[in-house]
Amino acid sequence: MNMNAEMQMQRAAPSAAEILLAIEAAAREAKDLVELSHVIANETRKLVRCGQAAVFRWPENKAVLLAISSLSSVERTSPLVQDLEAAINRAWPGAEQPSLLTIDDLRGGDTNRLVDLAYGHFALCPLRARDGRPLGAMLLGRNEVWSERELKLLQHLSGAYAHAWAAFDRPPRMKFGLRRRKFLLPCILAAVFLLSFVPVPLTALAPCEIVPLDPETVTAPIEGIIQTIQVEPNQKIEAGQGLISFVDTTIRGRLEVAERAVEVAAAKERRLQQAAFDDRNARRDLSIAAAELRLANAERDAAVDQLTRTRVMAGRSGLAVFASRKDWEGRPVSMGERVMQIASPDHVQVRIDMPVKDAPVVRDQARVRVYLDSDPLNPLDARLERATYHATPIAGGGLAFVLYGHLGESVPPRIGYRGTAQVFGDDVPLIYYLMRRPLTALRQMVGL
């Protein structure tokens, strides 16, 4: 029965590996450096036998006692504590592995008060970060000599403690920055002040369209109804080719009536000429008949001219630029109303509708960068040539100045392409570039 009880007690006692895992878990769960120092001071004694354990921190290359086993706090003004810190300062520098010390090693030449320590053999275990930076150390004291196995356990445990310690310790470069934090804000303000005067080009974005350069405008020569459009949109045409035909039923009827009126007036004039030899009254009416004949001829010529105008011919070669045939066929138009344009595909320009609020950007020969919707990754360079002096309404509402720019591309883009144009103005300070829109909105809001 006694042997069975002893075996059960041996099975119930935790192994060194289990204790080591429990200590590492406690170190990871520590909320701050103070709690971690107490874990190191008290829990380490469960893994290796020792009478007293002390934990030191290493700020600015100087040992500072943080915790002692079985004590809730440390009296920093105690002479024993001060002498112990001085002893660690002598024994610690350069130590990377756990080292063995005796009471004589700690006492040195003038720390006689350490003779009060009740232990004769000590193990000093440094705690270092991954980059080799010293974080702290633990000092374990007892009367027995430390074995090689215990030193290996302490070396492993020191690595776990150092890993947990590094989470609460700030590297020296951050402390260096904190000491000079008072200089950071003035430097930032000075940099912002200097950058605010850096000259940058004043730019504005506006919608744009590729339009023909000096096109021929085809307008309605008469007031009437368009019967057919004889070409397709963007069709290449030659000079003299038929473009538009109007409904000519009324004009043809008017021409026929005018021709009959000419025949009647001519017959009347001939009759009066024959009768004028004998009849004085006929000689008097002959001049009236001649005037009526001239009037009839004029009305016939006007009808012929109108009939000729019902067929519109192309004045030059190029592309027929208009929206759709269906938009015009069967539609009544007024004289002078524009129907289409004849443009050369090799002579184009960019039209820019610049909003009134961005008018200060416009200047003569301003540089323009055109981003077409069909190819936004390859912008086109242009040069501003002219601008209107009066703002006009644009599609979508609002007023805009119409600008025209010359494209310097060897292969001109297709007429009708749309996109966004970036117009570059004069150089202005960066602060003005950033604050121009907010200041304009504020001025409009307060009415200044």
C-alpha positions, 0 to 999 in steps of 0.5 A: 500500500505504501508503494502504491501511494508513493507511485501515485504521488510521483505521477501527480507531481508535475514534470520540469517540462510542464513547469517550464510550459506553465511559466512561459504561459504566465510570462506571455499573459503578463499585462505590463513589465511590473507584472512580468518582473514578479512572474520572473522573480517568483515563478522561476523558483518552481523550476529550479531550487533557489532561496532568493530571486531578483529581477533587474532592468537595464535602462541607459546602461545601468542596472535597476532592481525591479522585483525580489521574490516574495516581496510585493515592492522594492525599497529603492533607498535601501543601502542593500538594494543600492549595493546590489545594483552596483554589484550587478553593474560590475558583473553584468556588462558583456554577459550573454549566457547565464554565469555563475557568481559567488558572494565574493564576486558580488561584494567586490572591494567596497560593498561590504553590506552584501555580506548580509546575504544568506547565500553563497552561490548565484546564477546571473541570467541576462535577458537580451532582445533579438538584436542583442540589446540588453533588456534586463537580468535575473539573479538567483541565489542559493547555498548549493553549487549550480549544476550544468542541467540547471544552467541550461534550463535557466538559459532556455527560460531566459530566452522566453522571458526576454521575448515577453520583455521585448513587448513592453520595452521600447528601443533606444531610437524611440527614446531618442525621438521622444527626447527631441519631440519638442523640436519635431513640431517646429520643424514640421511647421517650418517645412510646411511654411517653406513648401507653401511658397514653392511655385507650381503651375495653376491648372484646371480641368474642363471637358473637351472635344475634337472638332474640325479646323475651319470646316465648311458649314452647309446650311438650308438655302431655302425655307422648306422640308428636307426630303432626303439626306444623300450622304451618311454621317462621316462619309467621305465626299467630293466637291460637287456631290449632292448632299441635301434635297428638299421637297419641291412640289410647291416650287415646281407648281410656282415655276409652272404658273410663272412660265404661263404668266410669261407666255401670257405677258409675251402674247399681250405685248406682241398683240399690242405691238401689232395694233400700235401702228393704227391704234393710239390707245394700243401704243399707250398700253404697250409700255405697260405690257412690256413692264408686265412681261419683265415682271413675269420673267422675274417671277419665273427666274425667282422660281427657277432659282428656288428650284435650283436651291432644292438641291444642295451640292458639296462645295469642297471635298472632306467628311460630312459631319452630322448626327443622323439622317433620320434627324433631318429627313422630313423635318422643316427647316428655316433658311440659314439653319445649319444641317451639317459640316464638311471637314478635313480629317487631317485638320482638327483642333480641340474645343474646351468648355472652361467653366467661369470659375476657372477662367483665371487659368486661361492665358495666351499660348497656354499649354494643354494636355488632352486626355481622351476617353478612348485612350486616357493613358496616352495624353495629347499635347496642345497649345491654346490659340484663342478663347471667347470673351463672353461665356456661353451656356453649355450642355448640362447647365452653367456658363463656360468660356469656349477655348480652342487649342492646336494639336501638334500630333502627326496623326490627328485623332478622330473628329468627335472624340471627347475627353478631359483637358488640363489647362496649365496657367502661370506659376503660383505659390503652392498655398494659393494653388491649394486654397484657391477653391476654398477661398472662392467658395468662402467669398461667394458664401459671405458675398465679398 
